[in-house]
Amino acid sequence: MPAVLSLARSFRTATAEGSNLTAFVNNLTQGLYDRFGGIFRNLNVASPPGVRAVCTGRDLAFEHDVFLMASALDPTYAYHWLLDVPATFEEKQAIRHCIDGRSS
């Protein structure tokens, strides 16, 4: 999950910089949201402009809480992956408290 969030952040940055590969980056972003849409839905991360938020059947049920809890419990990642979530500090704290409540 941390890798997916990091990729999404990188794609947002590449699109914001006005790269000449915008169409390519948009296709990669669409594929990321198609496959891992459950993670973004679980974290209430809105789809970027130009990305269709439709269920294509390729979403692999990543909306389960186990992915959030596993990332938080792994000492390598802990809650560092929250830096890649485009949310306010308060929203990130709410996610953290929600995960802490589920894992205890």
C-alpha positions as CSV (number, residue, x, y, z in Angstrom):
1,M,0.0,0.0,0.0
2,P,2.8,2.5,0.7
3,A,4.2,2.0,-2.8
4,V,0.7,2.6,-4.3
5,L,0.3,5.9,-2.4
6,S,3.9,6.9,-3.3
7,L,3.2,6.2,-7.0
8,A,0.0,8.2,-6.9
9,R,1.8,11.2,-5.3
10,S,4.6,11.0,-8.0
11,F,2.0,10.9,-10.8
12,R,0.2,14.0,-9.3
13,T,3.6,15.8,-9.1
14,A,4.4,14.9,-12.7
15,T,1.1,16.0,-14.0
16,A,1.3,19.3,-12.0
17,E,4.7,20.0,-13.5
18,G,3.3,20.0,-17.0
19,S,5.4,17.3,-18.4
20,N,5.2,16.5,-22.1
21,L,4.3,13.0,-21.1
22,T,1.0,14.1,-19.6
23,A,-1.1,11.6,-21.5
24,F,1.1,8.7,-20.5
25,V,1.1,9.7,-16.9
26,N,-2.7,10.1,-17.0
27,N,-3.0,6.5,-18.4
28,L,-0.7,5.2,-15.6
29,T,-2.8,7.1,-13.0
30,Q,-6.0,5.6,-14.4
31,G,-4.6,2.1,-14.2
32,L,-3.5,2.7,-10.6
33,Y,-7.0,3.9,-9.6
34,D,-8.6,1.0,-11.6
35,R,-6.5,-1.7,-9.8
36,F,-6.1,-0.1,-6.3
37,G,-9.3,2.0,-6.1
38,G,-10.2,0.4,-2.8
39,I,-7.2,1.9,-1.1
40,F,-8.1,5.3,-2.3
41,R,-11.8,4.9,-1.3
42,N,-10.8,3.6,2.1
43,L,-8.6,6.7,2.7
44,N,-11.2,9.1,1.1
45,V,-8.8,10.2,-1.5
46,A,-10.6,11.7,-4.5
47,S,-9.6,10.8,-8.0
48,P,-7.5,13.4,-9.7
49,P,-9.0,15.3,-12.6
50,G,-9.3,13.2,-15.8
51,V,-9.4,9.9,-13.9
52,R,-12.7,8.0,-14.1
53,A,-13.7,6.7,-10.7
54,V,-15.6,3.7,-12.0
55,C,-15.4,0.2,-10.8
56,T,-14.0,-1.9,-13.7
57,G,-14.0,-5.2,-12.0
58,R,-10.2,-5.2,-11.9
59,D,-10.2,-3.6,-8.4
60,L,-8.8,-6.3,-6.2
61,A,-10.8,-5.6,-3.0
62,F,-8.1,-3.3,-1.5
63,E,-10.8,-1.5,0.6
64,H,-10.3,-4.0,3.4
65,D,-8.9,-2.6,6.6
66,V,-6.2,-5.2,6.7
67,F,-4.1,-3.3,4.2
68,L,-4.1,-0.1,6.3
69,M,-3.4,-2.1,9.5
70,A,-0.6,-4.1,7.9
71,S,1.2,-1.0,6.6
72,A,0.9,0.7,10.0
73,L,2.1,-2.3,11.9
74,D,5.2,-2.9,9.7
75,P,8.1,-1.2,11.4
76,T,9.6,-0.3,8.1
77,Y,6.6,1.9,7.1
78,A,4.7,2.6,10.4
79,Y,2.7,5.7,9.6
80,H,5.3,7.3,7.3
81,W,3.1,6.5,4.3
82,L,0.5,9.0,5.6
83,L,2.8,11.7,4.1
84,D,1.7,10.5,0.6
85,V,-2.0,10.8,1.4
86,P,-3.4,14.1,0.1
87,A,-5.2,15.2,3.2
88,T,-5.1,17.7,6.0
89,F,-3.2,17.0,9.2
90,E,-6.5,16.5,11.0
91,E,-7.7,14.0,8.4
92,K,-4.4,12.1,8.7
93,Q,-4.7,12.0,12.5
94,A,-8.2,10.6,12.1
95,I,-6.9,7.9,9.8
96,R,-4.2,7.1,12.4
97,H,-6.6,6.9,15.3
98,C,-9.0,4.8,13.3
99,I,-6.3,2.3,12.4
100,D,-5.1,2.3,16.1
101,G,-8.6,1.5,17.2
102,R,-8.9,-1.4,14.7
103,S,-5.6,-3.0,15.5
104,S,-6.0,-3.2,19.2
